[in-house]
Amino acid sequence: MNRLAVFLTLPVLCLTSALAGQEPGAVFVAVCAKCHGERAEGNPQIMAPSLAGLPGWYGGLQLEKFRRGVRGKHHADLPGAQMQAIASSLTPELVPALAAYLADLKPVPPSAPSGADPVRGAGLYTEICARCHRFNGQGERAFHSAPLTVLSGWYLAGSLRKFREGVRGYHDGDPEGPKMREIANRLGDREIDDLVGYIAALAERYPPGEAGRRRAPQ
């Protein structure tokens, strides 16, 4: 076990027992809010994406991937390694409850990257994204395709680059990964920015769901 793994694992062993029996809101405050914000709005300065408004099925799917080591194990993915260590502290029963809590928070729509051309992005989106992520960018549970319009713009761009570079989607336990890697390998940096610019426009045109009614604990 390398030093990073030891550094990340030892605190998690203590955290696992501390979370036993806790309500999802309390778990969010204890585990998630420090990085992702009190309302799960995200913090790009520490590469923590917005989690607010993610559909429960998708949030639960990704938490499970992190918990089982399907995501966050690549040596070039430090934020992923931190997330994997934290997720491994969650029990299988707590994962859907926490995902449901996040789904009930108000979404934060993505922002377009500087210089992005959403018109060019629209053509790319129609060609390579819409079939799985749907015309409105809100994803499709049947395909396990992400709801793009509730994910941070910088995170969307970074994820596409991770797929392109093999940092994400490489694990045999990630059946959606190879398709995303195939798509991302066709994109340059400018095309990625244009795509995200169009997704930001989609979020304005088709607001993702109803605003969450629950407020994060103060």
FITIZA-27948 format. One line per field, with one value per residue (C-alpha): residue number from 1; x, y, z; residue in three letters. Coordinates in steps of 0.2 Angstrom, whole numbers, plus 5000, padded with zeros to 4 digits. Example, Ala and Ser with C-alpha at 12.3 -4.5 7.8 and 13.67 -1.06 7.14 Angstrom:
<rs>
seq <- (1/2)
X <- (5062/5068)
Y <- (4978/4995)
Z <- (5039/5036)
type <- (ALA/SER)
</rs>
This chain:
<rs>
seq <- (1/2/3/4/5/6/7/8/9/10/11/12/13/14/15/16/17/18/19/20/21/22/23/24/25/26/27/28/29/30/31/32/33/34/35/36/37/38/39/40/41/42/43/44/45/46/47/48/49/50/51/52/53/54/55/56/57/58/59/60/61/62/63/64/65/66/67/68/69/70/71/72/73/74/75/76/77/78/79/80/81/82/83/84/85/86/87/88/89/90/91/92/93/94/95/96/97/98/99/100/101/102/103/104/105/106/107/108/109/110/111/112/113/114/115/116/117/118/119/120/121/122/123/124/125/126/127/128/129/130/131/132/133/134/135/136/137/138/139/140/141/142/143/144/145/146/147/148/149/150/151/152/153/154/155/156/157/158/159/160/161/162/163/164/165/166/167/168/169/170/171/172/173/174/175/176/177/178/179/180/181/182/183/184/185/186/187/188/189/190/191/192/193/194/195/196/197/198/199/200/201/202/203/204/205/206/207/208/209/210/211/212/213/214/215/216/217/218)
X <- (5000/5007/5008/4993/4983/4988/4985/4967/4962/4967/4954/4941/4942/4937/4924/4915/4911/4906/4893/4884/4866/4867/4853/4858/4857/4870/4881/4881/4887/4900/4906/4902/4899/4917/4922/4905/4898/4883/4871/4881/4884/4902/4919/4930/4945/4947/4939/4923/4908/4890/4880/4864/4849/4857/4844/4845/4848/4863/4870/4868/4877/4892/4894/4893/4907/4918/4914/4918/4934/4927/4931/4945/4958/4969/4986/4982/4966/4969/4952/4945/4956/4949/4931/4934/4942/4927/4914/4922/4916/4898/4888/4878/4862/4867/4872/4854/4848/4862/4859/4840/4845/4856/4843/4831/4843/4842/4852/4866/4866/4883/4892/4899/4918/4926/4926/4915/4904/4887/4882/4896/4893/4875/4880/4892/4879/4866/4879/4887/4878/4859/4855/4860/4859/4843/4838/4837/4853/4844/4851/4842/4841/4839/4856/4864/4868/4872/4861/4872/4862/4865/4884/4896/4903/4921/4918/4909/4924/4937/4927/4928/4946/4948/4939/4949/4965/4960/4959/4941/4931/4946/4939/4931/4917/4912/4901/4897/4916/4921/4907/4912/4930/4926/4916/4929/4943/4935/4935/4949/4949/4940/4926/4925/4922/4910/4900/4899/4894/4879/4875/4874/4862/4852/4851/4843/4831/4826/4828/4832/4817/4809/4819/4823/4812/4824/4837/4854/4857/4864)
Y <- (5000/5017/5032/5041/5025/5025/5043/5042/5025/5027/5042/5033/5017/5029/5038/5022/5018/5036/5036/5020/5024/5042/5051/5055/5074/5072/5061/5074/5087/5076/5069/5079/5097/5102/5100/5101/5115/5117/5115/5104/5118/5112/5121/5122/5128/5111/5101/5096/5096/5101/5087/5096/5090/5074/5061/5048/5034/5042/5049/5031/5023/5034/5033/5014/5015/5025/5014/4998/5005/5006/5024/5034/5021/5028/5035/5051/5055/5063/5070/5053/5045/5056/5053/5034/5034/5044/5033/5018/5023/5022/5006/4999/5005/5022/5025/5027/5037/5050/5050/5054/5068/5076/5074/5085/5100/5114/5110/5122/5124/5122/5138/5138/5138/5155/5156/5141/5141/5133/5133/5122/5112/5109/5100/5089/5086/5080/5069/5060/5064/5066/5047/5043/5059/5064/5080/5090/5084/5076/5059/5042/5030/5015/5019/5024/5040/5056/5070/5083/5099/5097/5094/5108/5115/5113/5096/5090/5096/5088/5072/5071/5074/5060/5048/5053/5050/5034/5041/5037/5023/5010/4998/4982/4985/5001/4995/5013/5018/5011/5020/5036/5033/5030/5046/5057/5050/5059/5076/5090/5102/5116/5103/5098/5117/5119/5104/5110/5128/5120/5109/5125/5132/5117/5119/5136/5130/5114/5118/5101/5097/5107/5117/5107/5110/5104/5116/5110/5111/5128)
Z <- (5000/4995/5006/4998/5001/5020/5022/5015/5022/5041/5044/5034/5046/5061/5050/5046/5064/5067/5053/5059/5062/5056/5046/5028/5032/5046/5035/5022/5035/5042/5025/5011/5015/5019/5001/4991/5001/5013/4999/4989/4977/4973/4975/4959/4968/4976/4961/4971/4959/4963/4969/4972/4962/4955/4952/4966/4954/4947/4963/4970/4955/4956/4975/4973/4959/4971/4986/4976/4969/4951/4951/4959/4958/4944/4949/4940/4948/4965/4968/4963/4976/4989/4984/4984/5001/5008/4999/5006/5023/5018/5021/5006/5015/5017/4999/4992/5007/5004/4986/4989/5001/4987/4974/4985/4985/4973/4957/4951/4932/4923/4917/4899/4898/4892/4873/4871/4855/4859/4841/4837/4853/4847/4832/4842/4855/4842/4834/4849/4865/4862/4859/4877/4887/4878/4869/4885/4893/4908/4905/4904/4919/4907/4899/4916/4906/4917/4919/4912/4916/4934/4934/4935/4918/4924/4930/4914/4904/4916/4915/4896/4897/4910/4899/4884/4894/4901/4919/4920/4912/4912/4926/4920/4933/4924/4909/4904/4904/4887/4877/4885/4882/4864/4862/4872/4861/4846/4855/4856/4870/4859/4855/4873/4878/4864/4870/4888/4882/4873/4889/4899/4886/4888/4907/4904/4891/4900/4919/4928/4938/4951/4964/4979/4994/5007/5014/5019/5038/5043)
type <- (MET/ASN/ARG/LEU/ALA/VAL/PHE/LEU/THR/LEU/PRO/VAL/LEU/CYS/LEU/THR/SER/ALA/LEU/ALA/GLY/GLN/GLU/PRO/GLY/ALA/VAL/PHE/VAL/ALA/VAL/CYS/ALA/LYS/CYS/HIS/GLY/GLU/ARG/ALA/GLU/GLY/ASN/PRO/GLN/ILE/MET/ALA/PRO/SER/LEU/ALA/GLY/LEU/PRO/GLY/TRP/TYR/GLY/GLY/LEU/GLN/LEU/GLU/LYS/PHE/ARG/ARG/GLY/VAL/ARG/GLY/LYS/HIS/HIS/ALA/ASP/LEU/PRO/GLY/ALA/GLN/MET/GLN/ALA/ILE/ALA/SER/SER/LEU/THR/PRO/GLU/LEU/VAL/PRO/ALA/LEU/ALA/ALA/TYR/LEU/ALA/ASP/LEU/LYS/PRO/VAL/PRO/PRO/SER/ALA/PRO/SER/GLY/ALA/ASP/PRO/VAL/ARG/GLY/ALA/GLY/LEU/TYR/THR/GLU/ILE/CYS/ALA/ARG/CYS/HIS/ARG/PHE/ASN/GLY/GLN/GLY/GLU/ARG/ALA/PHE/HIS/SER/ALA/PRO/LEU/THR/VAL/LEU/SER/GLY/TRP/TYR/LEU/ALA/GLY/SER/LEU/ARG/LYS/PHE/ARG/GLU/GLY/VAL/ARG/GLY/TYR/HIS/ASP/GLY/ASP/PRO/GLU/GLY/PRO/LYS/MET/ARG/GLU/ILE/ALA/ASN/ARG/LEU/GLY/ASP/ARG/GLU/ILE/ASP/ASP/LEU/VAL/GLY/TYR/ILE/ALA/ALA/LEU/ALA/GLU/ARG/TYR/PRO/PRO/GLY/GLU/ALA/GLY/ARG/ARG/ARG/ALA/PRO/GLN)
</rs>
